[in-house]
Amino acid sequence: MIKLSKRLAAIADMVPQGSRLVDVGCDHAYIDIALLQEGRIPHALAMDVADGPLAIARQNISLVGLDGQCEVRKSNGLSAYRKGEGDVLVIAGMGGILIQSILSDAPEKAESFRELILSPHREPWVLRSYLTANGMGICEERFIEDDGKFYPILRVIPGGESVHPDWDQCILRLLQMSDEELSQAHVRRETVLELLRDCAFRSSAEAVYGPCLIRSNDKILFNFVAQSLKAKLAVYNKLNEASERSTAADRRRVEMLSEIGMMQTLLFMHEFLL
């Protein structure tokens, strides 16, 4: 039996029992092989644009005797996929911009799947914003730490409803906090209220950090936010200490203040409101 990394195991775990799997950017086809060996899926279509990974995928599949259950096909994104060949689409191991491009280049094919499992290594906000804008509901998300790196994994239902944080409930809990509690938390009620009521803040926070992850108060996510905040503050302080000023540096300071404010607000929510 093939042994998956923590990240790949989490992706495989989200694939529903009995699904016909389509794996775009399959690399060495580890997820496909593991699921077939476990009997979780009846068939897989492993696709990649590069000849090298495809050759290794074919070799791996042949070595475990799964040639009849896992087809390997060269494809740039979904270009070589025919609608109806699979139930669940997995795209992992690439940035959010590239995943968004694969989906937007073949929207009818992408929307024909029952579910999509997407794991962007970078720019997850680009992908989440695209999904939300195109009626593809983010119904579940996991945040995995593997070998010191963090990976979001999204389960998406074409035409489904996205799960969102209960912002109104957070506002209610904030209003119920005493002045003493707020003083100990080092926040001003009015400042946090203004942010939580701001639709632009809500949509931006959900795109950057994931609506499901915020709603579930995911511990790994907020550990990541705390680490990111510490690093961001160090960079911001260095910018402030710089003797030379420029328009670009001033603009970056303003952007970083907004990012820092969002992180601080989310960490306050994590501790007191969620």
CORSULSUL-V614222 format. One record per pair of residues at least 4 apart in sequence whose C-alpha atoms are under 6 Angstrom apart, sorted by the first residue. I is the first residue (numbers start at 1). J is the second residue. If there is no record, write none. Layout:
BEGIN
i:I j:J
i:I j:J
END
This chain:
BEGIN
i:2 j:34
i:4 j:8
i:4 j:9
i:5 j:9
i:6 j:146
i:17 j:40
i:18 j:40
i:18 j:41
i:19 j:41
i:19 j:87
i:20 j:43
i:20 j:44
i:20 j:86
i:20 j:87
i:21 j:44
i:21 j:86
i:21 j:88
i:22 j:44
i:22 j:45
i:22 j:86
i:22 j:89
i:23 j:46
i:23 j:47
i:23 j:90
i:24 j:47
i:24 j:48
i:24 j:91
i:25 j:47
i:25 j:48
i:26 j:46
i:26 j:47
i:26 j:48
i:27 j:53
i:28 j:53
i:28 j:56
i:28 j:57
i:29 j:57
i:35 j:40
i:35 j:41
i:36 j:41
i:43 j:69
i:43 j:70
i:44 j:70
i:45 j:70
i:45 j:71
i:45 j:72
i:46 j:72
i:47 j:72
i:47 j:73
i:47 j:74
i:47 j:75
i:48 j:74
i:48 j:75
i:49 j:74
i:49 j:75
i:49 j:76
i:61 j:66
i:61 j:67
i:62 j:66
i:62 j:67
i:75 j:79
i:75 j:80
i:77 j:102
i:83 j:109
i:87 j:113
i:87 j:114
i:88 j:113
i:88 j:114
i:88 j:115
i:88 j:116
i:89 j:116
i:90 j:116
i:90 j:117
i:90 j:118
i:91 j:118
i:92 j:118
i:92 j:119
i:94 j:120
i:94 j:121
i:95 j:120
i:95 j:121
i:95 j:122
i:96 j:100
i:96 j:120
i:96 j:122
i:96 j:123
i:96 j:124
i:96 j:126
i:96 j:127
i:100 j:127
i:101 j:105
i:103 j:107
i:103 j:110
i:107 j:111
i:111 j:158
i:115 j:156
i:115 j:157
i:116 j:155
i:116 j:156
i:117 j:154
i:117 j:155
i:118 j:153
i:118 j:154
i:119 j:152
i:119 j:153
i:120 j:124
i:125 j:129
i:125 j:207
i:125 j:208
i:128 j:207
i:129 j:207
i:131 j:136
i:132 j:136
i:135 j:159
i:136 j:157
i:136 j:158
i:136 j:159
i:136 j:160
i:137 j:156
i:137 j:157
i:137 j:160
i:137 j:161
i:137 j:162
i:138 j:156
i:138 j:162
i:139 j:156
i:139 j:162
i:139 j:163
i:140 j:154
i:140 j:155
i:140 j:212
i:141 j:153
i:141 j:154
i:141 j:212
i:142 j:152
i:142 j:153
i:143 j:151
i:143 j:152
i:144 j:150
i:144 j:151
i:145 j:149
i:145 j:150
i:163 j:212
i:164 j:211
i:165 j:211
i:165 j:215
i:170 j:273
i:173 j:273
i:182 j:187
i:189 j:193
i:201 j:205
i:205 j:209
i:206 j:210
i:206 j:211
i:213 j:218
i:225 j:229
i:228 j:232
i:256 j:260
i:268 j:272
i:269 j:273
i:269 j:274
i:270 j:274
END
